[in-house]
Amino acid sequence: MPLPIAFISTRSADKVRNIAPYSCIMPVLRPLDLICLASAKKRDTLNNIRETNEFVVNLVGHKFSDKVIPTARFSKPEADEFELAELSPKPSSMIGAPGIAGAYAWMECRLAGFHQGPGYTLVMGKVLRLEVNDACLTPEGTLDLDRTKPLMMFGSKKGMHYCTTADLNQFDPFGAMFPDNRDPLAPVYEEGTE
Ligand SMILES: Cc1cc2nc3c(=O)[nH]c(=O)nc-3n(C[C@H](O)[C@H](O)[C@H](O)COP(=O)(O)O)c2cc1C
């Protein structure tokens, strides 16, 4: 199954900037403002989140496919991965860690907790702020997939095949899942719109 490739940007306690691609990432139930990353234990990303309690989930388009390996290759914790990968920072509004300029959306997250497993750690992050590049939205304010072409990948035995998504142009309201056609979470979205 294709998985997203999100770029996680963090800073160490000494403010060294780091970037890593993560595909094992998912929201935890609606309204999708709690995010879970599955991380191997030996990750500067994980150490930085532990030290600073924050991270940015950068959602990127297909043109970032050539930034995957430069940010996924091992580099020393003291290396600035924005410089290594020739990416520019985008200042965050709510946290110190910068996002990546050129992404189509940025989730500024605060650590909400860890779940330790054998060989992995699940990182829970509360989304404090979601920002989307207006150029990636339709006039109705929904994601324009043709313009955005989110970066995704599927795995095979030897590696990663990069791909993107297609819009089926079929829509169902959340309320359609409920007997009275009313979405019980509708008030949450009304309060949350900006
Ligand atoms: C497409 C792709 C997806 C990846 N997804 C994950 C992931 O979900 N979790 C993880 O721990 N590592 C993942 N990795 C590996 C890390 O990106 C890689 O080990 C990176 O060097 C970690 O950087 P860091 O030590 O600076 O955090 C992925 C690598 C690639 C290329």
The ligand as an SDF file (V2000), in Angstrom:
LIG
                    3D

 31 33  0  0  0  0  0  0  0  0999 V2000
   10.9240    6.9000    2.4390 C   0  0  0  0  0  0  0  0  0  0  0  0
   11.5100    6.6740    3.8180 C   0  0  0  0  0  0  0  0  0  0  0  0
   10.6670    6.5150    4.9050 C   0  0  0  0  0  0  0  0  0  0  0  0
   11.1820    6.3180    6.1950 C   0  0  0  0  0  0  0  0  0  0  0  0
   10.3180    6.1560    7.2390 N   0  0  0  0  0  0  0  0  0  0  0  0
   10.8030    5.9770    8.4780 C   0  0  0  0  0  0  0  0  0  0  0  0
    9.9040    5.8210    9.5690 C   0  0  0  0  0  0  0  0  0  0  0  0
    8.6890    5.8920    9.4460 O   0  0  0  0  0  0  0  0  0  0  0  0
   10.4480    5.6460   10.8140 N   0  0  0  0  0  0  0  0  0  0  0  0
   11.8010    5.6070   11.0240 C   0  0  0  0  0  0  0  0  0  0  0  0
   12.2290    5.4320   12.1570 O   0  0  0  0  0  0  0  0  0  0  0  0
   12.6800    5.7540    9.9830 N   0  0  0  0  0  0  0  0  0  0  0  0
   12.2030    5.9510    8.7240 C   0  0  0  0  0  0  0  0  0  0  0  0
   13.0800    6.1110    7.6830 N   0  0  0  0  0  0  0  0  0  0  0  0
   14.5320    6.1350    7.9370 C   0  0  0  0  0  0  0  0  0  0  0  0
   15.0110    7.5120    8.3960 C   0  0  0  0  0  0  0  0  0  0  0  0
   14.5370    8.5590    7.5750 O   0  0  0  0  0  0  0  0  0  0  0  0
   16.5580    7.5560    8.3600 C   0  0  0  0  0  0  0  0  0  0  0  0
   17.0890    6.5490    9.1910 O   0  0  0  0  0  0  0  0  0  0  0  0
   17.1160    8.8930    8.7460 C   0  0  0  0  0  0  0  0  0  0  0  0
   18.5330    8.9220    8.5460 O   0  0  0  0  0  0  0  0  0  0  0  0
   16.8710    9.2390   10.2030 C   0  0  0  0  0  0  0  0  0  0  0  0
   17.4460   10.4930   10.4040 O   0  0  0  0  0  0  0  0  0  0  0  0
   17.7640   11.0720   11.8410 P   0  0  0  0  0  0  0  0  0  0  0  0
   18.7260   10.1210   12.5450 O   0  0  0  0  0  0  0  0  0  0  0  0
   18.3930   12.3940   11.5090 O   0  0  0  0  0  0  0  0  0  0  0  0
   16.4610   11.1820   12.5770 O   0  0  0  0  0  0  0  0  0  0  0  0
   12.5800    6.2930    6.3910 C   0  0  0  0  0  0  0  0  0  0  0  0
   13.4360    6.4580    5.2900 C   0  0  0  0  0  0  0  0  0  0  0  0
   12.9080    6.6460    4.0200 C   0  0  0  0  0  0  0  0  0  0  0  0
   13.8550    6.8130    2.8650 C   0  0  0  0  0  0  0  0  0  0  0  0
  1  2  1  0
  2  3  1  0
  2 30  2  0
  3  4  2  0
  4  5  1  0
  4 28  1  0
  5  6  2  0
  6  7  1  0
  6 13  1  0
  7  8  2  0
  7  9  1  0
  9 10  1  0
 10 11  2  0
 10 12  1  0
 12 13  2  0
 13 14  1  0
 14 15  1  0
 14 28  1  0
 15 16  1  0
 16 17  1  0
 16 18  1  0
 18 19  1  0
 18 20  1  0
 20 21  1  0
 20 22  1  0
 22 23  1  0
 23 24  1  0
 24 25  2  0
 24 26  1  0
 24 27  1  0
 28 29  2  0
 29 30  1  0
 30 31  1  0
M  END
$$$$
